[in-house]
Amino acid sequence: MDKIIIEGVTEEGKTFRPTAWAEMISSNLASFGRDHRLRYDRGVHPCIINGNKCLVIARELQDSDPNAYQYVMEFAEQNGLKIQRDRRTGERALTYP
């Protein structure tokens, strides 16, 4: 699965504030399961990479929920966040259930 990483670092190298930005976006796109626990969308996952808050976006989100994909990408672009392709492999690669 092809993925995009949005780093919580601006193009100028500053840490993006608020620090909970990735969790807030993920929560906006999440839903509650039968067990009443919050479940992140398969295509959006907050994580920490090399000490930076990041949001990993599955490119399949662009097809399955174009509005959500557009929302996330516009947020990143408007705030000048670094966007790159996820090149992690092996044990470091993020997998989805």
C-alpha positions as CSV (number, residue, x, y, z in Angstrom):
1,M,0.0,0.0,0.0
2,D,1.4,3.3,-1.0
3,K,1.5,5.9,1.8
4,I,2.3,9.6,2.3
5,I,3.8,11.0,5.5
6,I,2.9,14.4,6.7
7,E,5.5,15.6,9.3
8,G,4.7,17.9,12.1
9,V,7.5,20.1,10.9
10,T,7.1,23.1,8.7
11,E,9.1,23.7,5.5
12,E,11.1,26.2,7.6
13,G,12.1,23.4,10.0
14,K,9.9,24.6,13.0
15,T,7.8,22.2,15.0
16,F,4.1,22.6,14.2
17,R,1.8,23.7,16.9
18,P,-0.6,22.6,18.4
19,T,1.4,19.4,19.1
20,A,-1.8,17.2,19.0
21,W,-2.5,18.1,15.4
22,A,-2.1,14.5,14.1
23,E,-4.4,13.1,16.8
24,M,-7.0,15.8,16.1
25,I,-7.1,15.1,12.4
26,S,-7.2,11.4,13.0
27,S,-10.1,11.8,15.5
28,N,-12.1,13.9,13.0
29,L,-12.0,11.0,10.6
30,A,-12.5,8.2,13.1
31,S,-15.6,6.5,14.2
32,F,-16.7,4.5,17.2
33,G,-16.8,0.7,17.0
34,R,-19.4,-1.7,18.6
35,D,-17.2,-1.8,21.7
36,H,-17.6,2.0,22.0
37,R,-13.9,2.6,21.4
38,L,-12.6,5.2,18.9
39,R,-11.3,3.5,15.7
40,Y,-9.0,5.5,13.4
41,D,-9.8,5.3,9.7
42,R,-7.6,2.7,7.9
43,G,-6.2,5.4,5.7
44,V,-5.2,7.9,8.4
45,H,-2.8,7.0,11.2
46,P,-0.9,9.2,13.6
47,C,2.6,8.1,14.7
48,I,6.0,9.3,15.7
49,I,8.9,9.0,13.2
50,N,12.4,10.0,14.2
51,G,11.0,11.9,17.2
52,N,8.5,14.0,15.1
53,K,4.7,13.8,15.2
54,C,3.5,12.5,11.8
55,L,0.4,11.5,10.1
56,V,0.5,8.6,7.7
57,I,-2.0,8.7,4.9
58,A,-2.8,5.7,2.7
59,R,-3.2,6.8,-0.9
60,E,-6.2,4.5,-1.1
61,L,-8.0,7.2,1.0
62,Q,-8.0,9.4,-2.1
63,D,-10.3,6.8,-3.8
64,S,-12.3,5.6,-0.8
65,D,-13.0,9.1,0.7
66,P,-11.8,11.9,-1.6
67,N,-13.2,14.6,0.8
68,A,-11.2,13.3,3.7
69,Y,-8.1,13.0,1.6
70,Q,-8.5,16.6,0.3
71,Y,-9.1,17.9,3.9
72,V,-5.9,16.3,5.2
73,M,-3.8,17.4,2.2
74,E,-5.1,21.0,2.3
75,F,-4.5,21.2,6.0
76,A,-0.8,20.1,5.4
77,E,-0.3,22.5,2.5
78,Q,-2.0,25.5,4.2
79,N,0.2,25.0,7.3
80,G,3.4,24.5,5.3
81,L,4.0,20.9,6.6
82,K,6.5,18.6,5.0
83,I,4.9,16.0,2.8
84,Q,6.8,13.0,1.5
85,R,6.3,9.5,0.3
86,D,6.6,6.8,2.9
87,R,9.8,4.9,2.0
88,R,10.1,2.8,5.1
89,T,10.5,-1.0,4.6
90,G,10.7,-4.2,6.6
91,E,10.0,-3.9,10.3
92,R,9.9,-0.1,10.1
93,A,7.1,-0.1,7.6
94,L,3.7,0.8,8.9
95,T,1.0,-1.8,8.2
96,Y,-2.7,-1.5,8.6
97,P,-4.9,-4.2,10.1
